[in-house]
Amino acid sequence: MEKGQMEAHISSSMITFQRKQLGRGAESAKTYIIDDMIIIRLKGVLTAAEKELAREEKGKALVKEMRYQLEEIIRPKLEEMIEEITGCKVISIHNDISTKTGERMDVIILEKSLIF
């Protein structure tokens, strides 16, 4: 698989994965593979309820904490999906969500660089 094909496959797989695991997927996704890193930018990830909560500071913190807890629960399945697509072991996953823009960023560190 070529780099662009793998990036597109990860993007579409991530939307499907979120829809299956969290009940709602992102509106769009863009993936970048750089050496041993995969960077995934997901747009439109907040639910209507999360958007309402995010209007207040306390609500923003609740949304971030809830999403953090959910990510920890589904992390093993996400690692499995990425390893299956790339053929490479996942070392770590770092992510954050913006309650302002409704975007989420994932940075996935692999055991080795992907060579295309």
N, CA, C and O atoms as a GROMACS GRO file, in nm:
protein
  464
    1MET      N    1   0.084  -0.117   0.000
    1MET     CA    2   0.000   0.000   0.000
    1MET      C    3   0.090   0.125   0.000
    1MET      O    4   0.188   0.131   0.074
    2GLU      N    5   0.056   0.222  -0.082
    2GLU     CA    6   0.132   0.346  -0.087
    2GLU      C    7   0.093   0.437   0.029
    2GLU      O    8  -0.010   0.418   0.093
    3LYS      N    9   0.178   0.537   0.056
    3LYS     CA   10   0.158   0.626   0.169
    3LYS      C   11   0.020   0.694   0.165
    3LYS      O   12  -0.053   0.691   0.264
    4GLY      N   13  -0.015   0.754   0.055
    4GLY     CA   14  -0.144   0.822   0.042
    4GLY      C   15  -0.262   0.729   0.062
    4GLY      O   16  -0.362   0.765   0.123
    5GLN      N   17  -0.248   0.607   0.010
    5GLN     CA   18  -0.354   0.508   0.028
    5GLN      C   19  -0.368   0.470   0.175
    5GLN      O   20  -0.480   0.457   0.225
    6MET      N   21  -0.255   0.452   0.244
    6MET     CA   22  -0.260   0.416   0.386
    6MET      C   23  -0.318   0.530   0.468
    6MET      O   24  -0.397   0.507   0.559
    7GLU      N   25  -0.280   0.653   0.437
    7GLU     CA   26  -0.334   0.769   0.509
    7GLU      C   27  -0.486   0.776   0.492
    7GLU      O   28  -0.558   0.799   0.588
    8ALA      N   29  -0.533   0.758   0.369
    8ALA     CA   30  -0.678   0.760   0.342
    8ALA      C   31  -0.749   0.645   0.414
    8ALA      O   32  -0.858   0.662   0.467
    9HIS      N   33  -0.686   0.528   0.414
    9HIS     CA   34  -0.745   0.411   0.481
    9HIS      C   35  -0.755   0.434   0.632
    9HIS      O   36  -0.856   0.399   0.693
   10ILE      N   37  -0.652   0.492   0.692
   10ILE     CA   38  -0.655   0.521   0.835
   10ILE      C   39  -0.765   0.624   0.865
   10ILE      O   40  -0.839   0.609   0.962
   11SER      N   41  -0.776   0.727   0.782
   11SER     CA   42  -0.880   0.829   0.803
   11SER      C   43  -1.020   0.769   0.802
   11SER      O   44  -1.099   0.792   0.893
   12SER      N   45  -1.050   0.692   0.698
   12SER     CA   46  -1.185   0.633   0.690
   12SER      C   47  -1.207   0.529   0.799
   12SER      O   48  -1.318   0.518   0.852
   13SER      N   49  -1.105   0.454   0.833
   13SER     CA   50  -1.116   0.354   0.939
   13SER      C   51  -1.140   0.421   1.074
   13SER      O   52  -1.213   0.368   1.158
   14MET      N   53  -1.078   0.536   1.095
   14MET     CA   54  -1.093   0.607   1.221
   14MET      C   55  -1.236   0.659   1.237
   14MET      O   56  -1.292   0.652   1.347
   15ILE      N   57  -1.295   0.709   1.132
   15ILE     CA   58  -1.434   0.757   1.138
   15ILE      C   59  -1.526   0.639   1.169
   15ILE      O   60  -1.614   0.650   1.254
   16THR      N   61  -1.507   0.528   1.100
   16THR     CA   62  -1.588   0.408   1.124
   16THR      C   63  -1.568   0.355   1.265
   16THR      O   64  -1.664   0.317   1.332
   17PHE      N   65  -1.443   0.353   1.310
   17PHE     CA   66  -1.410   0.305   1.444
   17PHE      C   67  -1.481   0.388   1.550
   17PHE      O   68  -1.541   0.333   1.642
   18GLN      N   69  -1.475   0.520   1.537
   18GLN     CA   70  -1.541   0.607   1.634
   18GLN      C   71  -1.692   0.587   1.633
   18GLN      O   72  -1.756   0.582   1.738
   19ARG      N   73  -1.748   0.574   1.514
   19ARG     CA   74  -1.892   0.554   1.503
   19ARG      C   75  -1.933   0.426   1.575
   19ARG      O   76  -2.034   0.422   1.645
   20LYS      N   77  -1.854   0.322   1.557
   20LYS     CA   78  -1.885   0.193   1.619
   20LYS      C   79  -1.862   0.195   1.770
   20LYS      O   80  -1.944   0.143   1.846
   21GLN      N   81  -1.752   0.255   1.816
   21GLN     CA   82  -1.715   0.253   1.957
   21GLN      C   83  -1.785   0.361   2.040
   21GLN      O   84  -1.817   0.339   2.157
   22LEU      N   85  -1.808   0.479   1.980
   22LEU     CA   86  -1.862   0.591   2.056
   22LEU      C   87  -2.003   0.632   2.015
   22LEU      O   88  -2.064   0.718   2.077
   23GLY      N   89  -2.055   0.569   1.911
   23GLY     CA   90  -2.190   0.601   1.867
   23GLY      C   91  -2.198   0.715   1.768
   23GLY      O   92  -2.305   0.744   1.715
   24ARG      N   93  -2.086   0.780   1.744
   24ARG     CA   94  -2.082   0.892   1.648
   24ARG      C   95  -1.939   0.907   1.598
   24ARG      O   96  -1.845   0.910   1.677
   25GLY      N   97  -1.925   0.917   1.468
   25GLY     CA   98  -1.793   0.937   1.410
   25GLY      C   99  -1.772   1.083   1.374
   25GLY      O  100  -1.866   1.163   1.376
   26ALA      N  101  -1.651   1.117   1.342
   26ALA     CA  102  -1.618   1.253   1.299
   26ALA      C  103  -1.682   1.282   1.164
   26ALA      O  104  -1.713   1.191   1.088
   27GLU      N  105  -1.701   1.410   1.136
   27GLU     CA  106  -1.754   1.451   1.006
   27GLU      C  107  -1.649   1.430   0.897
   27GLU      O  108  -1.682   1.397   0.783
   28SER      N  109  -1.522   1.451   0.933
   28SER     CA  110  -1.413   1.430   0.837
   28SER      C  111  -1.284   1.400   0.913
   28SER      O  112  -1.272   1.429   1.032
   29ALA      N  113  -1.190   1.342   0.840
   29ALA     CA  114  -1.061   1.308   0.901
   29ALA      C  115  -0.951   1.324   0.796
   29ALA      O  116  -0.973   1.302   0.677
   30LYS      N  117  -0.834   1.362   0.843
   30LYS     CA  118  -0.716   1.372   0.758
   30LYS      C  119  -0.600   1.312   0.835
   30LYS      O  120  -0.579   1.345   0.952
   31THR      N  121  -0.525   1.224   0.769
   31THR     CA  122  -0.414   1.154   0.833
   31THR      C  123  -0.283   1.189   0.764
   31THR      O  124  -0.276   1.202   0.642
   32TYR      N  125  -0.180   1.204   0.846
   32TYR     CA  126  -0.045   1.233   0.798
   32TYR      C  127   0.049   1.130   0.858
   32TYR      O  128   0.051   1.111   0.980
   33ILE      N  129   0.127   1.063   0.776
   33ILE     CA  130   0.228   0.969   0.824
   33ILE      C  131   0.364   1.036   0.806
   33ILE      O  132   0.403   1.074   0.696
   34ILE      N  133   0.436   1.049   0.919
   34ILE     CA  134   0.569   1.111   0.917
   34ILE      C  135   0.662   1.018   0.995
   34ILE      O  136   0.652   1.008   1.118
   35ASP      N  137   0.750   0.950   0.924
   35ASP     CA  138   0.844   0.855   0.986
   35ASP      C  139   0.770   0.752   1.072
   35ASP      O  140   0.698   0.667   1.019
   36ASP      N  141   0.788   0.760   1.205
   36ASP     CA  142   0.724   0.664   1.295
   36ASP      C  143   0.600   0.722   1.364
   36ASP      O  144   0.554   0.668   1.465
   37MET      N  145   0.548   0.832   1.310
   37MET     CA  146   0.430   0.897   1.367
   37MET      C  147   0.314   0.898   1.270
   37MET      O  148   0.331   0.914   1.149
   38ILE      N  149   0.196   0.881   1.326
   38ILE     CA  150   0.073   0.900   1.250
   38ILE      C  151  -0.003   1.012   1.320
   38ILE      O  152  -0.033   1.003   1.439
   39ILE      N  153  -0.035   1.117   1.246
   39ILE     CA  154  -0.111   1.228   1.301
   39ILE      C  155  -0.248   1.227   1.234
   39ILE      O  156  -0.258   1.228   1.112
   40ILE      N  157  -0.352   1.223   1.316
   40ILE     CA  158  -0.488   1.218   1.264
   40ILE      C  159  -0.565   1.340   1.317
   40ILE      O  160  -0.573   1.362   1.437
   41ARG      N  161  -0.620   1.417   1.224
   41ARG     CA  162  -0.702   1.534   1.259
   41ARG      C  163  -0.846   1.500   1.225
   41ARG      O  164  -0.881   1.478   1.109
   42LEU      N  165  -0.929   1.497   1.328
   42LEU     CA  166  -1.070   1.464   1.312
   42LEU      C  167  -1.153   1.590   1.334
   42LEU      O  168  -1.138   1.658   1.436
   43LYS      N  169  -1.240   1.622   1.241
   43LYS     CA  170  -1.325   1.741   1.252
   43LYS      C  171  -1.469   1.699   1.281
   43LYS      O  172  -1.515   1.595   1.236
   44GLY      N  173  -1.538   1.783   1.357
   44GLY     CA  174  -1.679   1.759   1.385
   44GLY      C  175  -1.703   1.638   1.474
   44GLY      O  176  -1.787   1.554   1.442
   45VAL      N  177  -1.631   1.629   1.584
   45VAL     CA  178  -1.644   1.511   1.672
   45VAL      C  179  -1.740   1.531   1.788
   45VAL      O  180  -1.783   1.433   1.849
   46LEU      N  181  -1.774   1.655   1.820
   46LEU     CA  182  -1.861   1.679   1.936
   46LEU      C  183  -2.007   1.649   1.904
   46LEU      O  184  -2.056   1.681   1.796
   47THR      N  185  -2.074   1.589   2.000
   47THR     CA  186  -2.219   1.567   1.988
   47THR      C  187  -2.290   1.699   2.020
   47THR      O  188  -2.227   1.792   2.070
   48ALA      N  189  -2.419   1.706   1.991
   48ALA     CA  190  -2.496   1.826   2.022
   48ALA      C  191  -2.494   1.853   2.173
   48ALA      O  192  -2.483   1.968   2.215
   49ALA      N  193  -2.504   1.749   2.254
   49ALA     CA  194  -2.501   1.764   2.399
   49ALA      C  195  -2.366   1.816   2.446
   49ALA      O  196  -2.359   1.901   2.536
   50GLU      N  197  -2.258   1.766   2.387
   50GLU     CA  198  -2.123   1.813   2.424
   50GLU      C  199  -2.105   1.961   2.386
   50GLU      O  200  -2.041   2.036   2.460
   51LYS      N  201  -2.160   2.001   2.273
   51LYS     CA  202  -2.151   2.141   2.232
   51LYS      C  203  -2.221   2.231   2.332
   51LYS      O  204  -2.171   2.338   2.366
   52GLU      N  205  -2.336   2.188   2.380
   52GLU     CA  206  -2.409   2.264   2.481
   52GLU      C  207  -2.329   2.273   2.610
   52GLU      O  208  -2.317   2.380   2.669
   53LEU      N  209  -2.275   2.160   2.655
   53LEU     CA  210  -2.193   2.159   2.776
   53LEU      C  211  -2.073   2.252   2.764
   53LEU      O  212  -2.035   2.319   2.860
   54ALA      N  213  -2.014   2.256   2.646
   54ALA     CA  214  -1.891   2.332   2.624
   54ALA      C  215  -1.912   2.483   2.623
   54ALA      O  216  -1.816   2.558   2.606
   55ARG      N  217  -2.033   2.529   2.641
   55ARG     CA  218  -2.060   2.673   2.648
   55ARG      C  219  -2.008   2.734   2.778
   55ARG      O  220  -1.984   2.855   2.786
   56GLU      N  221  -1.992   2.650   2.881
   56GLU     CA  222  -1.945   2.696   3.012
   56GLU      C  223  -1.811   2.630   3.044
   56GLU      O  224  -1.783   2.520   2.997
   57GLU      N  225  -1.730   2.697   3.122
   57GLU     CA  226  -1.597   2.644   3.156
   57GLU      C  227  -1.606   2.506   3.223
   57GLU      O  228  -1.530   2.415   3.189
   58LYS      N  229  -1.698   2.491   3.317
   58LYS     CA  230  -1.713   2.363   3.387
   58LYS      C  231  -1.755   2.254   3.288
   58LYS      O  232  -1.711   2.139   3.298
   59GLY      N  233  -1.839   2.290   3.193
   59GLY     CA  234  -1.883   2.195   3.092
   59GLY      C  235  -1.770   2.153   2.999
   59GLY      O  236  -1.763   2.037   2.959
   60LYS      N  237  -1.683   2.247   2.965
   60LYS     CA  238  -1.567   2.215   2.881
   60LYS      C  239  -1.480   2.110   2.950
   60LYS      O  240  -1.436   2.014   2.888
   61ALA      N  241  -1.457   2.130   3.080
   61ALA     CA  242  -1.376   2.035   3.156
   61ALA      C  243  -1.444   1.898   3.161
   61ALA      O  244  -1.376   1.795   3.153
   62LEU      N  245  -1.576   1.897   3.175
   62LEU     CA  246  -1.650   1.769   3.177
   62LEU      C  247  -1.639   1.695   3.045
   62LEU      O  248  -1.619   1.573   3.042
   63VAL      N  249  -1.652   1.768   2.935
   63VAL     CA  250  -1.642   1.706   2.802
   63VAL      C  251  -1.503   1.646   2.784
   63VAL      O  252  -1.490   1.532   2.739
   64LYS      N  253  -1.400   1.722   2.818
   64LYS     CA  254  -1.262   1.672   2.803
   64LYS      C  255  -1.238   1.550   2.891
   64LYS      O  256  -1.176   1.453   2.846
   65GLU      N  257  -1.285   1.552   3.014
   65GLU     CA  258  -1.265   1.439   3.105
   65GLU      C  259  -1.340   1.316   3.056
   65GLU      O  260  -1.285   1.205   3.057
   66MET      N  261  -1.464   1.334   3.012
   66MET     CA  262  -1.544   1.221   2.962
   66MET      C  263  -1.477   1.160   2.839
   66MET      O  264  -1.467   1.038   2.828
   67ARG      N  265  -1.432   1.244   2.747
   67ARG     CA  266  -1.366   1.194   2.626
   67ARG      C  267  -1.236   1.123   2.661
   67ARG      O  268  -1.202   1.022   2.600
   68TYR      N  269  -1.162   1.177   2.757
   68TYR     CA  270  -1.038   1.112   2.801
   68TYR      C  271  -1.067   0.972   2.855
   68TYR      O  272  -0.997   0.876   2.820
   69GLN      N  273  -1.170   0.960   2.938
   69GLN     CA  274  -1.205   0.830   2.995
   69GLN      C  275  -1.250   0.732   2.886
   69GLN      O  276  -1.212   0.615   2.889
   70LEU      N  277  -1.329   0.779   2.792
   70LEU     CA  278  -1.373   0.693   2.682
   70LEU      C  279  -1.254   0.645   2.598
   70LEU      O  280  -1.248   0.529   2.559
   71GLU      N  281  -1.160   0.737   2.572
   71GLU     CA  282  -1.042   0.700   2.493
   71GLU      C  283  -0.959   0.594   2.563
   71GLU      O  284  -0.905   0.504   2.498
   72GLU      N  285  -0.947   0.603   2.692
   72GLU     CA  286  -0.871   0.503   2.767
   72GLU      C  287  -0.937   0.365   2.756
   72GLU      O  288  -0.868   0.264   2.748
   73ILE      N  289  -1.068   0.362   2.755
   73ILE     CA  290  -1.141   0.236   2.746
   73ILE      C  291  -1.124   0.171   2.609
   73ILE      O  292  -1.105   0.049   2.600
   74ILE      N  293  -1.130   0.251   2.503
   74ILE     CA  294  -1.123   0.195   2.367
   74ILE      C  295  -0.981   0.188   2.311
   74ILE      O  296  -0.961   0.135   2.202
   75ARG      N  297  -0.883   0.240   2.384
   75ARG     CA  298  -0.745   0.244   2.336
   75ARG      C  299  -0.692   0.110   2.283
   75ARG      O  300  -0.632   0.108   2.176
   76PRO      N  301  -0.713  -0.002   2.355
   76PRO     CA  302  -0.661  -0.130   2.302
   76PRO      C  303  -0.717  -0.166   2.164
   76PRO      O  304  -0.646  -0.220   2.080
   77LYS      N  305  -0.844  -0.136   2.141
   77LYS     CA  306  -0.903  -0.164   2.010
   77LYS      C  307  -0.847  -0.072   1.903
   77LYS      O  308  -0.827  -0.113   1.788
   78LEU      N  309  -0.821   0.053   1.940
   78LEU     CA  310  -0.761   0.148   1.845
   78LEU      C  311  -0.621   0.103   1.808
   78LEU      O  312  -0.584   0.105   1.691
   79GLU      N  313  -0.542   0.063   1.908
   79GLU     CA  314  -0.407   0.014   1.882
   79GLU      C  315  -0.412  -0.106   1.787
   79GLU      O  316  -0.332  -0.115   1.694
   80GLU      N  317  -0.504  -0.196   1.812
   80GLU     CA  318  -0.518  -0.316   1.727
   80GLU      C  319  -0.550  -0.277   1.583
   80GLU      O  320  -0.494  -0.334   1.489
   81MET      N  321  -0.640  -0.180   1.565
   81MET     CA  322  -0.678  -0.136   1.431
   81MET      C  323  -0.558  -0.075   1.358
   81MET      O  324  -0.533  -0.108   1.242
   82ILE      N  325  -0.484   0.012   1.426
   82ILE     CA  326  -0.368   0.078   1.363
   82ILE      C  327  -0.260  -0.025   1.331
   82ILE      O  328  -0.199  -0.019   1.224
   83GLU      N  329  -0.235  -0.118   1.421
   83GLU     CA  330  -0.135  -0.222   1.397
   83GLU      C  331  -0.173  -0.309   1.278
   83GLU      O  332  -0.087  -0.350   1.200
   84GLU      N  333  -0.302  -0.338   1.264
   84GLU     CA  334  -0.349  -0.419   1.151
   84GLU      C  335  -0.329  -0.345   1.018
   84GLU      O  336  -0.288  -0.405   0.919
   85ILE      N  337  -0.357  -0.216   1.016
   85ILE     CA  338  -0.342  -0.137   0.894
   85ILE      C  339  -0.196  -0.118   0.857
   85ILE      O  340  -0.158  -0.132   0.740
   86THR      N  341  -0.112  -0.085   0.956
   86THR     CA  342   0.028  -0.049   0.928
   86THR      C  343   0.123  -0.167   0.932
   86THR      O  344   0.231  -0.162   0.874
   87GLY      N  345   0.084  -0.275   1.001
   87GLY     CA  346   0.175  -0.387   1.020
   87GLY      C  347   0.287  -0.355   1.118
   87GLY      O  348   0.390  -0.421   1.118
   88CYS      N  349   0.265  -0.253   1.201
   88CYS     CA  350   0.367  -0.206   1.293
   88CYS      C  351   0.307  -0.188   1.433
   88CYS      O  352   0.193  -0.143   1.446
   89LYS      N  353   0.383  -0.222   1.536
   89LYS     CA  354   0.337  -0.212   1.674
   89LYS      C  355   0.323  -0.066   1.717
   89LYS      O  356   0.409   0.017   1.686
   90VAL      N  357   0.213  -0.036   1.788
   90VAL     CA  358   0.190   0.097   1.843
   90VAL      C  359   0.262   0.108   1.977
   90VAL      O  360   0.244   0.024   2.065
   91ILE      N  361   0.343   0.212   1.993
   91ILE     CA  362   0.415   0.237   2.118
   91ILE      C  363   0.332   0.324   2.211
   91ILE      O  364   0.320   0.295   2.330
   92SER      N  365   0.273   0.432   2.157
   92SER     CA  366   0.191   0.519   2.240
   92SER      C  367   0.092   0.597   2.153
   92SER      O  368   0.109   0.612   2.032
   93ILE      N  369  -0.014   0.645   2.220
   93ILE     CA  370  -0.114   0.729   2.155
   93ILE      C  371  -0.136   0.851   2.243
   93ILE      O  372  -0.157   0.840   2.364
   94HIS      N  373  -0.132   0.967   2.181
   94HIS     CA  374  -0.154   1.094   2.250
   94HIS      C  375  -0.269   1.163   2.179
   94HIS      O  376  -0.272   1.170   2.056
   95ASN      N  377  -0.365   1.216   2.256
   95ASN     CA  378  -0.475   1.285   2.191
   95ASN      C  379  -0.530   1.397   2.276
   95ASN      O  380  -0.510   1.402   2.398
   96ASP      N  381  -0.601   1.487   2.210
   96ASP     CA  382  -0.669   1.597   2.277
   96ASP      C  383  -0.786   1.638   2.190
   96ASP      O  384  -0.788   1.616   2.068
   97ILE      N  385  -0.885   1.699   2.255
   97ILE     CA  386  -1.003   1.746   2.185
   97ILE      C  387  -1.021   1.894   2.214
   97ILE      O  388  -0.999   1.940   2.326
   98SER      N  389  -1.061   1.969   2.114
   98SER     CA  390  -1.089   2.111   2.132
   98SER      C  391  -1.239   2.129   2.146
   98SER      O  392  -1.316   2.095   2.057
   99THR      N  393  -1.280   2.182   2.262
   99THR     CA  394  -1.422   2.210   2.281
   99THR      C  395  -1.463   2.337   2.207
   99THR      O  396  -1.582   2.366   2.194
  100LYS      N  397  -1.365   2.413   2.160
  100LYS     CA  398  -1.393   2.536   2.084
  100LYS      C  399  -1.422   2.504   1.937
  100LYS      O  400  -1.519   2.554   1.881
  101THR      N  401  -1.336   2.421   1.876
  101THR     CA  402  -1.351   2.392   1.732
  101THR      C  403  -1.420   2.260   1.703
  101THR      O  404  -1.463   2.236   1.590
  102GLY      N  405  -1.430   2.173   1.804
  102GLY     CA  406  -1.490   2.041   1.781
  102GLY      C  407  -1.396   1.947   1.708
  102GLY      O  408  -1.440   1.848   1.648
  103GLU      N  409  -1.267   1.977   1.712
  103GLU     CA  410  -1.167   1.892   1.648
  103GLU      C  411  -1.097   1.806   1.753
  103GLU      O  412  -1.088   1.840   1.871
  104ARG      N  413  -1.048   1.695   1.705
  104ARG     CA  414  -0.967   1.607   1.789
  104ARG      C  415  -0.840   1.574   1.712
  104ARG      O  416  -0.843   1.553   1.591
  105MET      N  417  -0.729   1.570   1.784
  105MET     CA  418  -0.600   1.533   1.725
  105MET      C  419  -0.549   1.408   1.794
  105MET      O  420  -0.550   1.400   1.917
  106ASP      N  421  -0.505   1.313   1.716
  106ASP     CA  422  -0.439   1.194   1.769
  106ASP      C  423  -0.300   1.188   1.710
  106ASP      O  424  -0.281   1.208   1.590
  107VAL      N  425  -0.202   1.160   1.794
  107VAL     CA  426  -0.066   1.136   1.749
  107VAL      C  427  -0.031   0.995   1.796
  107VAL      O  428  -0.032   0.966   1.915
  108ILE      N  429  -0.002   0.910   1.700
  108ILE     CA  430   0.028   0.769   1.729
  108ILE      C  431   0.175   0.744   1.697
  108ILE      O  432   0.222   0.772   1.587
  109ILE      N  433   0.245   0.691   1.796
  109ILE     CA  434   0.387   0.662   1.778
  109ILE      C  435   0.402   0.512   1.754
  109ILE      O  436   0.353   0.430   1.832
  110LEU      N  437   0.470   0.478   1.646
  110LEU     CA  438   0.491   0.339   1.608
  110LEU      C  439   0.629   0.290   1.650
  110LEU      O  440   0.718   0.369   1.681
  111GLU      N  441   0.644   0.162   1.651
  111GLU     CA  442   0.771   0.097   1.688
  111GLU      C  443   0.885   0.133   1.592
  111GLU      O  444   1.001   0.138   1.632
  112LYS      N  445   0.850   0.157   1.466
  112LYS     CA  446   0.951   0.191   1.366
  112LYS      C  447   0.889   0.279   1.259
  112LYS      O  448   0.767   0.293   1.250
  113SER      N  449   0.974   0.339   1.179
  113SER     CA  450   0.927   0.424   1.070
  113SER      C  451   0.860   0.339   0.962
  113SER      O  452   0.901   0.226   0.935
  114LEU      N  453   0.757   0.396   0.903
  114LEU     CA  454   0.693   0.330   0.790
  114LEU      C  455   0.768   0.370   0.664
  114LEU      O  456   0.791   0.489   0.642
  115ILE      N  457   0.805   0.276   0.584
  115ILE     CA  458   0.882   0.301   0.463
  115ILE      C  459   0.792   0.276   0.342
  115ILE      O  460   0.727   0.172   0.331
  116PHE      N  461   0.789   0.374   0.252
  116PHE     CA  462   0.705   0.360   0.132
  116PHE      C  463   0.789   0.366   0.008
  116PHE      O  464   0.736   0.357  -0.103
   0.00000   0.00000   0.00000
